[in-house]
Amino acid sequence: MLASVIKRLNEKRASEIEGDSADAGFTLIELMVVLLIMAILLAIAIPTFLGVKGGAQDRAAQSNLNTALTNAKAIYGNNQSYGTSASAQGLLSTAEASLTFQAANYAGTTTNPQNNISVGTDSNGTAIILVTQSQAGDCWGIYTSEATTIGTLGTTTWVVPTGATSVAGTFYASWKPNGGACNAVTGIAAGNGAWHSGSFPSAA
């Protein structure tokens, strides 16, 4: 079908070049066929493109969190404490200037959100949570604890992941912001089952 339409278009063009205007122009059917083919191609291509783009944006957010975690572990190794949320935010900002580290209740931004990471530490200084939002809109978080007990972040109690024998270790999560911000406070309050050991789960 497409080959015959292209052939006819070429014939039309040739006739116009030769000065034969009696058969110039395209029929409505021919134009509709071309538009239909274009619509089908777009219907196939656009969802594929958006899926690839969203996955790349999520991976960018995960990569930034992993970078932040590496620096946080170095801070703990030097001080044997993650410190307060504010002090951890300052130390991370110095260690990784390419990222912007924000307060635990950071409200979020629509401009490169994955480069802005919300930082919160527990009241014992032995656990830290890092949360960001990808350009695709999903919230991503990492928390890690060096002890088997976790304190509080402000007045918010940290959640023990479902299936974890203790709260020591590193855990990963993804969730939808549901109209709110992606930050350390909402990450902690995401609920049991939201956090998983090993690696990031699929996008929420």
N, C-alpha and C positions, 0 to 999 in steps of 0.2 A: 504494500500500500504506500509506504513512505517513498519507495524507489520510483513508483509511477508518478507521484506528486512532484518529486524532484525533477523527473524527466520532463514533465509538462511545464514546470517553471523554467527550465532551461530552454525549452522550445519557445516559450513566450518571450524570453529575453532575446533569443536569436532573431525572432520575427521583428521585435522592436528595433534592433540594431540595423536590420535590413530595410527598415522603413515601412514594414507591413503593419499598419495600425489597425487594420480591419479586425484582427484577432487578438488585439492587445488587451491586457488586464486579466484578472483572475476571477473565477466564479466564486460565489458565496460558499459553495460546498468545499472548494479547495482551501479557502481561507479557514473554514471551520475545522477541516481535517488537520491543518497545520497547528491551529490553536489547541485542538484536543491532544495532539501528540506532545506539545509543549507542556500542557497541564499534567499529563501522565508522568512525564519525566520529572517535573518539579515535585509532584506528590511522592515520588520515590526518593528523590535526592535530598529534599529538605529535612525529613525526619532523621535520615542517616547522618547528615551534617550536624544537626543539633545534638544527636546522641554522642558523636565523637567530640564535639566541642565541650559538652557538659562533663564528659569523663575527664578530659584534659584539665578543665578548671578544678574539678575535685582533686585530681592528683597534685595540682599545684598547691592547693591548701594543705593536703597531707604532707607534702614535701616540706613546707614551711614549718609545720608542727614538729616533724621529725628533727629538723634543724634546731628548733627551739628546745626540744627535749635533750638533744646532745649537749647544748650549752647549759641547760639546767642541771644535768647530771655532773657537769664539770664544776658548777657552782657548789653543789652539795659536796662533791669530793674535796673541794678546798676548805669549806666552812663547816662540814658535818651538819649542815642545816640549809634548808631553802630560804630561811628567814621569813619575814612578813611578806604579804602580797606586794606592798609598795617597794620594799628593798629588793625583792626578786625581780620586779618589773624594771628597776633601775639597773641592776646587774646584767640582766638579759639585754637591755637596750645598749649597754656598753659592749657586750660580747658580740652582738649580732646587729650591726647598724643598718643592715638592709631591711630589717623588719621593724615594725612599730609595736611595742608592747604596751598594752592598755590596762586600766584598772579592772578588777574582777567583774564589776557590773557594767562594763563598757557597753554602750548602746549600739555600736555597729556603724558601718558606713557603706555606701553604695559604690565608692571609688576604691578599686583594688581591695576589697574586703579581706581577701586571703593574706594580705600583707600586714594586717592588724590582728594581733593575738592578745586575747584577754588572759590575764595571769592571776591565779589565786593560790595561796598556800594555806595549809591547815594551821590551827592554833598551836600545834606541836612543832611546826617547822620541818616535819618529816615527809610531807606529801605536797605535791604541786599539781595543779590542773592548768592545762593550756587549751584554749578554745578559739576557733576561728570560723569564718563563714566563707565558702567558696563563691566565686562569681556566679556559679550555677544556682546558688541559693541554699544549699544544704549546710547544716552546722556539723563541724568536725571537732573532736576533742581527744586529748590524751591526758590521762592522769597516772601518776606514778607515786608509789609510797615506799619508803625505806623501812617502815615498821608495820607490825601486825595490828596496830590500832591507829585510828584516824581521828583527829580532833574536828573542829568546826571551821568553816569559812564564814566569819562574822557570826551570824546566828543560824546558819544553814548547816545541817548535819550531812556529812558525806555519805554517799550510798555505797553499800557493799555489793559488788557485782554478783548476780545470780550464778551459783556454781563455784564461786571462789571459796577456798578453804580459809583464806585470810585476806586481809586487804593489802598485804604487801605484794608488790609487783607493778607491772605496767599494763594499763588497760586502755582500750580504744573505743570510740563511739561515733555514731552518726545519727542525727535526728533533724526533723523539720523545725524551723523556728516558730511556726504556728503564730505568726503575727508579732512575736517578740524578738528580742535580740539573741544572737549567738554569743554567749559569754560564759565565764566560769561559774557563775551562780546558777544559771539555767541548766548548765551542763551537769552540775552536781544534783540538781533537783529533777533530772530527767527520769529517774525512777529505776527500780531494780530491773535487770535484764537489758538495760541500755548500753552497758559496758561489756567489752569482750577482751579476753587476753589473746596475745599472739599477733594480731594485725588489725587493720581497719576493717570493719564490716562493709557490706555494700551500702551504697547511698540509701538514706532513709526514704 
